[in-house]
Amino acid sequence: MPRRWTLHLNYLANDLREVRGQAVVYAEGLTILRPELAASAALPSRADAWNHVEPVFCGRIGPDNEVCMDVTGHPGFHSAAGIGGLCWGDGDEG
């Protein structure tokens, strides 16, 4: 039976905002090279505290069960992945 595995990539960053920015770049780049990878699964952590993960992407579920792929804590509407992906506001969910 196949199992899920985690690849740890170490890089330097000054703060969590910079960490998330780099994580977006890496996740999006990897999904271009390997489409079977889910960018939404990106969860960075400090190298000395790998069990304390931080979300990169919002992950909010929309009205058509699409997942918001904007950065965590983004302002405004939620938006699904891809060009022309569904956009919704908090009042549109359900």
N, C-alpha and C positions, 0 to 999 in steps of 0.2 A: 504494500500500500504506500502511495506517495505521502510524504510528510511536508509540512511547511518548514522553511528554513529562513533564517535572517542573515543578511549580509551587513556587517558593520563597516562603515567608511568613516575614518577620522579626518577632521579638518578643523582649522582654527577659525574662531569667530569671537567677536567682542561682546555680543549680547544675543538674547533670544530672537530678536527681530532679524539680525543678520543670519543667525542659524536657520530660521525659517526661509529666508530668501534663498540661501544656498541650497537648502533641501528641495525647494521647488525646482530650481535649475537642474539638480541631479535627478530628481524623480521624473521630471518631464523628459530629460535627455535619455534616461534609461528606457522609458516607455516608447520612445521613438525607435530605439535599437531593438527592444524586446517587447512587442505589444502585449504579450501575455502577462506582463507585470502590471500590477494595479498601482498607479501613482497615489491613489487615496490611502494606501497602506503605509505611506512614509511617516515614520514616527521617530524624530531625532531625540537623542538623550545626551547628557554629558558623558564623556568617555569614562569618568570615574563613578558614574551613577547610571549605568545602562538600563537599570530596571525602572527608572523614572522617566517615562517618555512624554513628549510634548506633541500635540497634533500639529500638522502642517496645513492641512486643508480643512475647511469649515465642516463638511460632512453632513450638513443639514439636509434632510429628506424633503423633497418638494411634492407638489400635488400629484404628479405623474410618476412618483417613486424615483425621480432623478436625484442625484446627489450633487450638492453644491461643491464645486471644485475651486472656489475662490479661497484665498488664504484665510486661516483662522483669525477671527476678530475683524474681518473686513466690514467697511461701512456699506450701507445701502442694500440693494436687492441681492438675492442669492442667484447663482448662475451655474448651470450644468456645464460639463466639459464640452469642448469643441466649438467650432464656429457655428453660430446659429442655435446654440444649446438653449434650452428653456431657461427663462429668468422668472423669478417670483419673489414676492415680498412676504413678510411674516403673516399678513392677513390672508394670503392666497393658499396657505397650507391646509390640508385636511383631506 
